[in-house]
Amino acid sequence: MEDNNDIYDNIKDVINSIPDNYKILEETINIDTQKEYYESSKGISIDPALDIPEEMINQLNEGKFSSTEDCKILLQKLALLDSVEAYRTIEKFCLVAPPEIKEWAILAKQQSRMVMQCSLLDEQQVFISTGLGGKNDKLRYLLIFPFSKKQVSKFQLDALEKELLYFLPKNEGEVEEFEIQKKYATSLILLPLKAPVNEIIQEILAECNQFGNFLSHNAMITNMKKFSHEEISAFIEEEEEE
C-alpha cells in the first residue's frame, strides 16, 4: 500500500504542475499508437525545397500515397504546418480514413490544432492524451471493483452504484457506464484532471463496505484502455494468488 501511495503522490505532483491552458484529447486512442506517433514525430521535419504545402494537401485529398507508412509521414508533416487549410484537410481525412490509420489521423489533427493555437496565442499549449480519452476538461477512467465475497446481494450492488452516482457528481465527475460481472463490477467515469481520484475511490470503498465488506480493497483504476472480461479476470486471479 505504501508503494501505491508513493505512486499516487508522484502522479499528483505531475498533475498539479500542469498549467491551466491544457487540452484533453477526447477520442479513445490505443496507447501504443500514441507512443509510436510521438516517437516517430521527433524525426519529422519540413524541407522547404521538397515539402510544398499545396502539393502535400493535394496528396492527402487525392489519396496520392503509395503505402500506409507514406500516409502516416504525410499526415505528420501536414500537422507541422501553421495552416488552417492543412488542418481542415486532416480533419476531412479523419472522416474517411481506413481503420489502420484512423487513430494516427486523429493524433495528427490534434497536433495541427495545437500548432495553430500556439501561433495564435503566442504561448505553449499542453496536450494531454490517455488511452481512454476524455471529455472537455475531464479524463476518462475505468474503475474495477473486485468482490471479496462469492455471493454479493442486489442490495450491495445497488449500494455501489448509488455511491458512484453520489461521489462522482460531488467531485464534478460523471458516471458513463456501470456493469456487473460474477466476480467484479466496473464503471467508466469522467473526472476533472486535478480531482483526487484515489481519495474518491477510497471513500466509495469505505461507504460500500459498511454493508458487509463485499468489495476488495484492491480496486483498480486505469485510463490506458477498456480491459476485456478475460483481462480483468486474469488480474483478479493474480491478486487472489498473491
Buried (B, 14 or more C-beta within 10 A) or exposed (E): EEEEEEEBEEEBEEBEEEEEEEBBBBBBBEBEBBEBBEEBBEEEEBEEEEBEBEEBBEBBEEEEBEEEEEBBBBBBBBBBBBBEEBBEBBBBBBEEBEEEBBBBBBBBBBBBBBBBBEEEEEEEBEBBBBBBBBEEBBBBBBBBBBBBEEEBEEEBBEBBBEBBBEBBEEBEBBBBEBEBBEBBBBBBBBBBBEBBBBEBBEBBBEBBBEBBEBBBEBBBBBBEBBBEEEEBBEBBEEEEEE
